[in-house]
Amino acid sequence: MDKKRFLVTGGAGFIGSHLVDRLLNGNPARVTVVDNFDDFYSQQIKRQNIENHLRHPAYRLVESDIRNYNTLRQVFSEEHFDIVIHLAAKAGVRPSVADPRGYQEVNIAGTLNLLELAERNGIRKFVFGSSSSVYGPAATPPFKEDAQLAPISPYAATKAAGELLAHTYSHLYRMNITCLRFFTVYGARQRPDLAIHKFARMISSNRPVPVFGDGNAERDFTYIDDILQGVMAAVDYDATPFEIINLGESHTVTVNRLLELLEMALGQKAIIDRQPAQPGDMPRTHADISKARALLGYKPATPIEAGIKKFVEWFKRGAKG
């Protein structure tokens, strides 16, 4: 990859900070990150994620909310970016049920701000981080990108809306846009509210682990390194003007099996606290990745058994807070 200028939104978060690692270290590039250090979880975690980035001469941090159009316009005017990778979002299915307006403002209006500014500044490549939650419970597994969508949470609905906006801008302005549907990403630096990190923390401190439903809900857990492989391939992809592509592991694991793997890796038994199923939760996610293989050369290489061991190694090094 030639030396390029990237704008990465959400670049202090879990996936975003790993992506910036890759951009700065693997291929010399100029990277500007926009992140508002939302208090959805501890800001200190995000500060730690970017400690090394701040010392890199090709890195710039702009602390701003993507809802702030004027600040974003200033960022675009100060440097001509080659590529926008848009990962910033209000995350989480269950919290979105309690705050649908907040999710709409960030995930839809904020995405529109970025698409508009990218178009006005002549940026030809835009990568959008979407979610497997857009499929809803009626999709037939494994989920194919052309399945009819039926989101059942405000978060999922905002991600589906983001994809539609991206398609509109690609059609109207000939922008090359790739929407990536991420399937339950995990690994070092994972958000503390997500299942694997939360379960590990509770098991290691002998606290009850809340399991919603019977524990047979299935997830297509995808290791962070595999997601990064797909994102980097999407950056280079230009064969078609608009694509929606699944990035998953293409294997499902039940919550009960996930707990068993964590117990083995941690060397401790979990105390299970059964809870009612939660509104908005998907009973299953399962990616069909044949399109990603064909268009991006995507080859996930980390099965859940190996990924959990890697996660726990990181966790034991001091990520228990």
ABEGO torsion letter per residue (X at the ends): XBBBBBBBBGAABAAAAAAAAAAAAABBBBBBBBBAGBAABBAAAAAAAAAAAAABAABBBBBBBAABAAAAAAAAAABBBABBBBABBBBEAAAAAABAAAAAAAAAAAAAAAAAAAAAAGBABBBBBBBAAAAEAABBOBBBAABBBBBABAAAAAAAAAAAAAAAAAAAAGBBBBBBBBBGBBEBGBBAABAAAAAAAAAAAGBBBBBBEAGABBBBBBBAAAAAAAAAAAAABAABABBBBBBBAGBBBBAAAAAAAAAAAAGBBBBBBBBBBBBGBBABBBBBAAAAAAAAGBBBABBAAAAAAAAAAAAAAGAAX
